[in-house]
Amino acid sequence: MKPSAPAMVRLLLLCLAVAACLKAPTLQAAVPMLPAPPLRPEVAQGVALGLHFQDPEASYEGYLWEIARTGADTVSLVVSWSQTDIRATELAPRAGETPPDEGVRRAIAAAHKMGLKVLLFPIIMIERRGPGEWRGKLAPSDRDLWYASYRGFLLHYATLAAACGAEQLSVGSELGSMQVDGERWRAMIGEVRAVYGGRLLYSANWDDYDSVPFWRELDAVGVTGYYELVRSGIETPAVPALVSAWQPIVADLRRLSAQVERPVVLTEVGYTSQSIAARHPWDYTRAGKVDLAAQERLYRALYLAWSEVPELGGLYIWNWFGDGGGGDNGYTPRGKPSEKVIRHWFGAEQERAQ
């Protein structure tokens, strides 16, 4: 039977309403993306890139080009030496893990060619680890021997950074049990400054930055950003809840910044593309189901919580290295919705719109 004119009108209105609902953004998509605030020249908008290729001729240019396209102005190039276990006293390059120096030089040169500044970021890897053991729990059998070896490791990369013109250097990362030795660190920092003239920072773990006694010898307070933003359940909540979880963290880091009179740099901050990422952002060993939306929510919350904090001296997204894309559950934001959040914050989206 042919519908009447009023029925046709009602049907048309119903169709329009359904279409509007289908097109309407979800609650998450409706979370505002505030205009990127003007940043001081010394604030690093950075992305980390692990250097893993063993061929000294291998090229990182593809990754670096993608990083530059996000609007980042700095790349953190991550290099590593190893020790056998937490009680060892010697660090050394490890085959299959430590990039050759020539590869590091090529990566720094390629970054500079693309207009990126460089933070050279040496870290320690532990080859054999028991439960709860990692570089934050080092317990060398002879601390003097360990520091002598660490000094060689640090001066090696300080000399390389100076020769290649890297603008910043980290003197250590997440060494909680060793960072308490203030006099030893002050002596090493002095030796580094004798061969390297760029900016220095140290990267403390997110739950252990108040035990660092040498902040004033450096140019910035470096802290990893793997804060547990939820304490129960495993699902990543909505953006407003995540922003609220950041507030006491931001306040405490602002307190530290004022106390030591140094800007705060989030030396590593990143999330796997998994629903558990807000609960265990530091745990790269978990292999949960891909959840791109959870990663995007976490980056939106990071953006909203930190964009206009005056004490922020820099931030480095962890980590660009990896395949990326819709099937990847790891840290990299490459080819994922979270990449667009990063591009907005770093200004690439605004530039494209102009």
C-alpha positions in Angstrom: 0.0 0.0 0.0 1.4 3.4 -0.9 2.2 5.5 2.3 0.4 8.7 2.9 2.2 12.1 2.6 2.5 12.5 6.5 3.8 9.0 6.7 6.4 9.8 4.0 7.5 12.9 6.0 7.8 10.9 9.1 9.8 8.2 7.3 12.1 10.9 5.8 12.7 12.5 9.2 13.5 9.1 10.7 16.0 8.4 7.9 17.7 11.8 8.5 17.9 11.1 12.3 19.4 7.7 11.7 21.9 9.1 9.3 22.8 11.8 11.8 23.4 9.2 14.5 25.6 7.2 12.2 27.7 10.2 11.3 27.9 11.6 14.8 31.3 11.3 16.5 31.6 9.0 19.4 32.3 10.5 22.9 36.0 9.9 22.4 36.1 11.6 19.0 34.3 14.6 20.5 37.0 15.2 23.0 38.5 18.6 22.0 41.8 18.9 20.4 42.9 22.3 21.8 45.0 24.5 19.5 48.6 23.7 19.8 50.0 26.4 22.2 53.1 28.4 21.3 56.1 26.7 22.8 59.4 28.1 23.9 62.3 27.5 21.6 64.0 25.1 24.0 60.9 22.9 24.4 61.7 19.7 22.4 58.8 18.1 20.5 60.4 14.7 20.1 60.1 11.1 19.0 62.4 8.3 20.1 63.9 5.9 17.5 65.7 2.8 18.6 68.8 2.1 16.6 68.8 -1.7 16.0 70.3 -2.3 12.6 73.6 -4.1 12.7 74.8 -3.1 9.2 76.8 0.2 9.5 75.5 1.1 6.1 71.8 0.5 7.0 69.7 3.6 6.6 67.2 5.0 9.1 66.2 7.8 6.7 62.7 6.3 6.1 61.9 6.4 9.8 63.5 9.8 10.3 61.5 11.3 7.3 58.3 10.0 8.9 59.2 11.5 12.3 60.0 14.9 10.7 56.6 14.8 9.0 54.9 14.6 12.4 56.1 18.1 13.0 58.7 16.9 15.6 61.8 19.0 15.9 64.0 16.5 17.8 64.6 12.8 17.6 65.9 10.7 20.5 68.3 8.1 19.1 68.5 5.2 21.5 71.7 3.1 21.7 72.6 0.4 24.1 75.4 -1.6 25.7 74.8 -4.7 27.9 75.9 -6.3 31.1 75.3 -10.0 31.8 73.1 -9.7 34.9 72.3 -7.1 37.6 75.4 -8.2 39.6 77.9 -7.8 36.8 80.6 -5.1 36.9 81.3 -4.7 33.2 79.4 -3.1 30.3 80.2 -3.8 26.7 78.7 -3.6 23.2 76.6 -6.6 22.4 76.5 -8.2 19.0 73.0 -8.1 17.6 71.9 -5.4 19.9 74.4 -2.5 20.0 74.4 -0.5 16.8 77.9 0.1 15.2 79.2 3.6 15.8 79.2 4.2 12.1 75.5 3.5 11.9 74.9 5.9 14.8 77.0 8.6 13.0 74.9 8.0 9.8 71.7 8.3 11.7 72.7 11.6 13.4 73.8 13.0 10.0 70.5 11.9 8.4 68.5 13.5 11.2 70.3 16.8 10.9 69.8 16.7 7.1 66.0 16.5 7.7 66.1 19.4 10.1 65.8 17.3 13.3 67.9 18.0 16.4 69.3 14.9 18.1 69.2 13.6 21.7 71.6 10.7 21.9 70.1 8.3 24.5 72.4 5.5 25.8 70.8 2.8 27.9 71.9 -0.4 29.6 70.4 -3.8 28.7 70.5 -6.8 31.0 71.1 -10.1 29.3 69.9 -12.5 32.0 67.2 -11.3 34.4 65.5 -13.0 37.3 62.0 -12.1 38.5 61.8 -8.4 39.2 65.3 -7.7 37.9 66.0 -4.9 35.5 68.4 -2.0 35.1 66.7 -0.1 37.9 67.8 -2.8 40.4 71.5 -3.1 39.6 73.5 -4.6 42.4 77.1 -4.9 41.1 79.4 -7.1 43.1 81.9 -4.2 43.0 80.5 -0.8 42.6 83.9 0.8 41.9 84.4 -1.6 38.9 80.9 -0.9 37.7 81.3 2.8 37.8 84.7 2.6 36.0 83.0 0.6 33.2 80.0 2.9 33.1 82.3 5.9 32.8 83.9 4.4 29.7 80.4 3.7 28.2 79.2 7.2 28.9 82.4 9.0 27.7 82.3 6.9 24.5 78.9 8.3 23.5 79.7 11.8 24.8 82.7 11.9 22.5 80.6 10.5 19.6 77.8 13.0 20.3 80.4 15.9 20.3 82.0 14.8 17.1 78.6 14.5 15.3 77.0 17.6 16.7 74.2 16.0 18.7 72.4 18.8 20.5 71.6 16.8 23.7 72.9 13.8 25.5 71.4 11.6 28.3 73.9 10.6 30.9 71.8 7.6 32.1 68.4 6.0 32.1 66.4 4.4 34.9 69.3 3.4 37.1 67.4 3.7 40.4 69.8 1.7 42.6 72.9 3.5 41.3 71.6 7.1 40.9 71.9 7.7 44.6 75.7 8.0 44.5 75.7 11.7 44.0 79.4 12.4 44.2 80.2 9.7 41.6 77.6 11.1 39.2 78.8 14.7 39.7 82.3 13.6 38.8 81.1 11.8 35.7 79.0 14.7 34.6 82.0 17.0 34.9 84.0 14.7 32.7 81.3 14.5 30.1 81.0 18.3 30.1 84.8 18.5 29.4 84.3 16.7 26.1 80.7 17.5 25.2 79.2 21.0 25.0 75.5 20.3 24.4 72.6 20.0 26.8 72.7 17.2 29.4 69.9 15.3 31.1 69.3 12.1 33.0 66.2 9.9 32.6 64.8 8.8 36.0 62.1 6.2 36.2 58.6 7.5 36.6 58.4 6.3 40.3 61.9 7.1 41.4 62.9 10.7 40.5 63.1 12.2 44.0 66.1 10.0 44.8 68.3 11.7 42.2 70.8 14.0 44.0 72.4 15.6 40.9 69.6 17.3 39.1 71.2 20.7 39.4 74.3 19.5 37.6 72.1 18.9 34.5 70.1 21.1 32.2 66.8 19.3 32.6 64.9 16.9 34.9 64.3 13.8 32.7 61.6 11.4 33.7 60.0 8.5 31.9 56.3 8.8 31.6 55.0 5.2 32.1 52.6 6.1 34.8 49.8 3.7 35.7 46.8 5.8 34.9 44.4 3.1 36.2 44.9 1.0 39.3 42.1 -1.6 38.9 40.7 -3.4 35.9 42.5 -3.7 32.6 40.5 -1.6 30.2 41.6 1.9 29.2 38.9 4.4 30.3 37.6 7.5 28.6 39.8 10.5 28.0 38.4 12.7 30.8 39.3 10.0 33.3 42.8 9.7 32.0 43.3 13.4 32.1 42.2 13.5 35.7 44.6 10.7 36.5 47.5 12.8 35.1 46.7 15.9 37.2 48.5 14.8 40.5 51.4 13.6 38.4 51.7 16.9 36.6 51.5 18.7 39.9 54.3 16.7 41.5 56.6 17.1 38.5 55.9 20.8 38.6 56.9 20.7 42.2 60.2 19.0 41.4 60.9 21.5 38.6 60.5 24.4 40.9 62.6 22.7 43.6 65.6 22.1 41.4 65.0 25.0 39.0 65.1 22.9 35.9 62.5 22.2 33.2 60.9 18.7 33.1 61.4 16.5 30.1 59.4 13.4 29.5 62.2 11.3 28.1 60.0 8.4 27.2 56.2 8.3 27.0 54.3 5.8 25.0 51.6 3.2 25.0 51.1 -0.1 23.3 48.1 -0.5 21.1 46.3 -2.7 23.7 43.4 -2.3 26.1 45.7 -2.8 29.1 48.1 0.0 28.1 46.8 2.5 30.7 47.3 -0.1 33.5 50.8 -1.3 32.5 52.3 1.2 30.0 55.8 0.2 30.9 55.3 -3.5 30.2 56.4 -4.3 26.7 56.2 -8.0 27.2 52.5 -8.3 27.3 50.8 -9.5 24.0 47.2 -8.5 24.3 44.7 -8.0 21.5 45.2 -5.0 19.2 43.3 -1.9 20.5 44.2 1.1 18.4 41.4 3.2 20.1 43.0 2.7 23.5 46.3 4.0 22.4 44.7 7.0 20.8 42.7 7.8 24.0 46.0 7.7 25.9 47.7 10.1 23.5 44.7 12.5 23.6 44.9 12.5 27.4 48.6 13.1 27.3 48.1 16.0 25.0 45.4 17.6 27.1 47.2 17.1 30.4 50.6 18.5 29.2 50.2 20.9 26.3 50.1 24.0 28.4 52.3 23.1 31.4 54.9 25.9 31.5 57.5 23.7 33.2 57.5 21.2 30.3 60.9 21.4 28.6 60.3 18.5 26.1 58.6 15.2 25.4 59.7 12.1 23.5 57.1 9.7 22.1 58.2 6.1 22.6 59.1 4.5 20.1 58.8 5.0 16.3 60.7 1.8 15.4 58.5 -1.0 14.3 56.0 -2.0 11.6 53.0 0.0 12.8 49.7 -0.1 11.1 46.3 -1.5 12.1 47.5 -5.0 13.0 50.4 -3.8 15.3 49.9 -4.1 19.1 53.2 -2.5 20.0 54.3 1.0 21.0 54.9 2.6 17.6 52.2 5.1 16.5 53.2 4.7 12.9 50.1 4.4 10.7 47.7 4.4 13.7 45.1 6.9 14.8 47.4 8.1 17.6 49.8 9.4 14.9 47.2 12.1 14.0 47.1 13.2 17.7 50.9 13.6 17.7 50.8 15.4 14.4 48.3 17.8 15.8 50.3 18.5 18.9 53.5 19.0 17.0 51.9 21.3 14.5 52.0 19.3 11.3 48.2 19.2 11.0 47.9 23.0 11.5 50.6 23.6 8.9 48.8 21.4 6.4 45.6 23.3 7.0 47.1 26.7 6.3 
